Amino acid sequence: MIDAPVDTPAHSAPPSHPAPPAHLASEVRPIHSGVTATVFWVGEPAAPGSPANTSSAWDAHWQEHFGGVDDPRHRNGYLPAAFAPGENPFYIALPYNDMPAARRSEALQVIPWAHGQGLETAGPRRSFCKNHWVRLTCNGRTCYAQWEDVGPFNTDDSAYVFGSAAPRNTSNHSAGIDVSPAVRDALRLGGMGAVDWQFVDEAEVPGGPWKLTVTQGGIDWR
């Protein structure tokens, strides 16, 4: 499928897709094809089986840091209509948490990019997963987003997230990824749909609306 960057200004050249850095050459980064995506957002109210998204798995003050509720109905382009967010509005959730409290014992073994970058000696409050980039494709369109929360439903499905297994979850048509309103709109996804997604290194992410505000913050469990 051809990558079709979304809403590239007419005066700009289409963003390029640089070759993966050398340290990624041996990493296994499968393309997860036809995965059911559902929409979630910062500040989403609690629902049965799902807590309110005022906090994330890694940030107790997610809504505060984002700047407010990422209202999926009232938009200003890819942004919430009420404010300019302080973090990237292009975000996703995947069902693996490397830091539910302390770091999971298997994290270094299952997370492909956790080797060769000094992450083996990362401090006890550094997540290997938070802020990592993914590429998503749907309806002939491609966008990029950062991993900022955990779900849907599961928190330890490493065989799917980092491997080639199907999502362990069976709810919502076996949903395997949650996407933000900005991602929904960029892919013309609607409320639920099938996407292809793959982990990418930040150096591979082309310019676009997903690069205007890049989330840098780490774990905040204050």
Secondary structure by P-SEA (a helix, b strand, c coil): cccccccccccccccccccccccccccccccccccbbbbbcccccccccccccccccccccccccccccccccccccccccccccccccccccccccccccccccccccccccccccccccccccccccccbbbbbbcccbbbbbbbcccccccccccccccccccccccccccccbbbcaaaaaaaccccbbbbbbbbbcccccccccccccccccccccc
